[in-house]
Amino acid sequence: DAGVIQSPRHEVTEMGQEVTLRCKPISGHNSLFWYRQTMMRGLELLIYFNNNVPIDDSGMPEDRFSAKMPNASFSTLKIQPSEPRDSAVYFCASSFDQGGYNEQFFGPGTRLTVL
Amino acid sequence: AQSVAQPEDQVNVAEGNPLTVKCTYSVSGNPYLFWYVQYPNRGLQFLLKYITGDNLVKGSYGFEAEFNKSQTSFHLKKPSALVSDSALYFCAVRPYSNFGNEKLTFGTGTRLTIIP
């Protein structure tokens, strides 16, 4: 299995631009998670989906952030417009959730730099 | 709401010595507990988990953790540290639920450095 795939691995953009991060979960997994990691705030859960349905988006910072999961094999996290404080490593993770006891598998992350 | 505390930001251990990375948690009801490791420029990797049963769980790379319900702790241990164990370690918890859909809460991480 290729594991969780994220693209791009690195993204450098200017303030005000739209940024789209992509994730392909492990085949057969039914839960998908978007996290953000920074030195200041550590690891934060932004949103998670179960069976393609958003379950908890309380971690999404503000309306500039949106996430979609149109099918079981693809998800996007979009930031529009981007700001320098959005600079972070964004991780996607997936799991087969049968009751909360299965571990999450993380992708390699996308390092976002907003200038 | 659940929470996880990793009281030590940094732990230094000499190679060959035993290591412990501490974790305490707060959750309503029974917990599911996890340890993850993050190497530089990589995503988190699952190490081990406690769901139910034996309080001592064994995981990858020779790591183990002991669930202590009375102390609400889940400390990570290894009998003999290797330089390659140097990494960032995260403890995480989620409550037991019949319905699933409970999010995983991570601690702030502990940076483990093994000194040759």
Contacts between the chains, C-beta under 8 A, distances in Angstrom:
chain1	res1	chain2	res2	distance
A	4	B	43	7.5
A	33	B	104	7.8
A	42	B	106	7.4
A	42	B	108	4.8
A	42	B	109	6.3
A	43	B	44	7.9
A	43	B	90	6.8
A	43	B	106	4.9
A	43	B	109	7.2
A	45	B	103	5.8
A	45	B	104	7.4
A	45	B	105	7.9
A	45	B	106	7.9
A	48	B	103	6.2
A	50	B	100	7.2
A	50	B	101	5.7
A	55	B	101	5.3
A	55	B	103	8.0
A	56	B	101	7.9
A	56	B	103	5.7
A	91	B	43	5.5
A	91	B	44	7.2
A	93	B	43	7.6
A	93	B	44	7.6
A	97	B	100	5.1
A	97	B	101	7.5
A	98	B	100	6.9
A	99	B	97	7.0
A	99	B	98	7.3
A	99	B	100	4.9
A	100	B	32	5.6
A	100	B	94	5.4
A	100	B	95	7.7
A	100	B	96	6.8
A	100	B	97	5.6
A	100	B	100	5.0
A	100	B	101	7.8
A	100	B	102	5.2
A	101	B	32	5.2
A	101	B	49	7.2
A	101	B	51	4.6
A	103	B	34	6.2
A	103	B	46	4.1
A	103	B	49	6.0
A	104	B	44	7.8
A	104	B	46	7.2
A	104	B	104	6.6
A	105	B	46	7.1
A	106	B	36	7.8
A	106	B	43	3.4
A	106	B	44	4.4
A	106	B	45	7.1
A	107	B	43	5.4
A	108	B	42	6.4
A	108	B	43	5.2
A	109	B	42	7.7
A	109	B	43	5.4
